[in-house]
Structures are given as C-alpha cells and as structure tokens.
Amino acid sequence: MRKTRTKPRVALALAGGGPLGAIHEIGALCDLQESLDGLALHRLDHCVGVSAGGLLAAGLGNAITPREGCEAFIEPQGTASEVFAPAWLTGRPAVLDDLALHVQPAAARPL
C-alpha cells in the first residue's frame, strides 16, 4: 500500500505574559506573518496558548489576523480607544491613584 503525501500540519503555541506580553506577541506575530510569504497565521491547523497567549490563540482560531489584532488592541481608531486604552496596563502612578479612590482598605469597609 502506498502512502499518500499530505500537506504538513502547522501548529503554534503562544506563551502568557499578561497584557504587555500579549502586545509583544501581537507585534511578533505581525512581523512573522509579513516576513514569510504565504503564511496565514489565522489559518493554522492548531493554535494553543496560555493566559494572554490563549486570548491571541482564540483570536487566530476565529480568523482574526495578527494585523487585525494589532489594530484592535494596540492601535485602536475612533471610539475603540475609549473602550480599550493599553496605557492603563503599564501601572502608571496616576492610574494606581485612580484605583485607590475606588478601593477601600478592609478596615474601612462596613461589615
């Protein structure tokens, strides 16, 4: 019996790393896809990830290209920037001050 030659399967495993790791991975995926002719990361046979990588893998599995992910999360246009602003992910002191206004210490909370 002769074995038929099939197209090789391609899989991608993405690591976690929180919001900043996701931003880094989106950039790396954009560069990878743009540098390899014919590569369509949103059409891989298997794509898995943990934490932030799982979010990106879910996007790729739902036919969201790395460039579309970049446009949605890193370079938002119009009102999208009001919904998701990556600047708050960096832990700027002003953001932490804003959070402190909404979080009361356990001793100050009513029972």
C-alpha positions in Angstrom: 0.0 0.0 0.0 1.4 3.4 -1.0 1.1 6.2 1.5 -0.2 9.4 0.0 1.7 12.6 0.7 -0.3 15.1 2.6 0.3 18.8 3.4 2.3 19.2 6.5 0.4 20.4 9.6 1.5 23.6 11.3 0.8 24.4 14.9 1.5 27.4 17.0 1.9 27.6 20.8 1.7 31.0 22.5 3.0 31.9 25.9 1.4 34.1 28.5 2.9 37.3 29.9 0.0 39.5 30.8 -1.2 42.5 28.8 2.3 43.6 27.9 3.2 40.1 26.8 0.2 40.0 24.6 1.2 43.3 23.0 4.7 41.9 22.4 3.3 38.7 20.9 1.0 40.5 18.6 3.9 42.5 17.2 6.0 39.4 16.8 3.1 37.6 15.0 2.7 40.6 12.7 6.4 40.6 11.8 6.4 36.8 11.3 3.4 36.9 9.0 4.7 39.8 7.0 8.2 38.2 6.6 7.1 34.8 5.4 5.3 34.7 2.1 2.2 32.6 2.1 2.0 32.2 5.9 -1.5 32.8 7.2 -1.4 32.5 11.0 -5.2 32.7 11.3 -5.4 29.5 9.1 -3.1 27.2 11.1 -4.0 23.6 11.8 -3.6 24.1 15.6 -3.1 27.1 17.7 -2.9 27.0 21.5 -1.8 29.3 24.3 -1.9 30.1 28.0 -3.1 33.2 29.6 -2.6 36.1 27.2 -1.4 33.6 24.6 -4.7 31.9 24.9 -6.5 35.1 24.1 -4.4 35.5 21.0 -4.9 31.9 20.0 -8.6 32.3 20.3 -8.5 35.3 18.0 -6.4 33.4 15.5 -8.8 30.5 15.7 -11.6 32.8 14.9 -9.9 34.1 11.8 -8.6 37.4 13.3 -5.3 38.1 11.7 -2.3 39.4 13.7 -2.7 42.8 11.9 -6.4 43.0 12.9 -5.4 42.2 16.5 -2.9 44.9 16.4 -5.4 47.4 15.1 -7.9 46.4 17.8 -5.7 46.4 20.8 -2.5 48.4 20.1 -3.5 51.0 17.5 -7.3 51.5 18.1 -9.1 54.0 16.0 -12.1 56.2 16.9 -14.2 55.2 19.9 -12.4 51.9 20.3 -9.6 53.8 22.1 -12.0 54.9 24.7 -13.0 51.3 25.4 -9.5 49.8 25.5 -6.6 52.0 26.3 -3.4 49.9 26.8 -1.7 52.8 28.7 -3.5 51.8 31.9 -1.9 48.3 31.7 1.6 49.7 32.4 0.8 50.6 36.0 1.3 54.3 35.7 1.1 56.0 39.1 -1.9 58.1 38.0 -3.8 55.0 37.2 -2.9 53.5 40.6 -4.1 56.7 42.3 -7.4 56.5 40.4 -7.8 52.9 41.6 -7.1 53.9 45.2 -10.2 56.1 45.1 -12.4 53.1 44.4 -10.8 50.6 46.7 -11.2 50.9 50.4 -9.0 49.2 52.9 -10.5 46.2 54.7 -10.7 48.2 58.0 -12.7 50.9 56.4 -15.3 48.6 54.8 -18.6 48.1 56.7 -19.3 44.6 57.9 
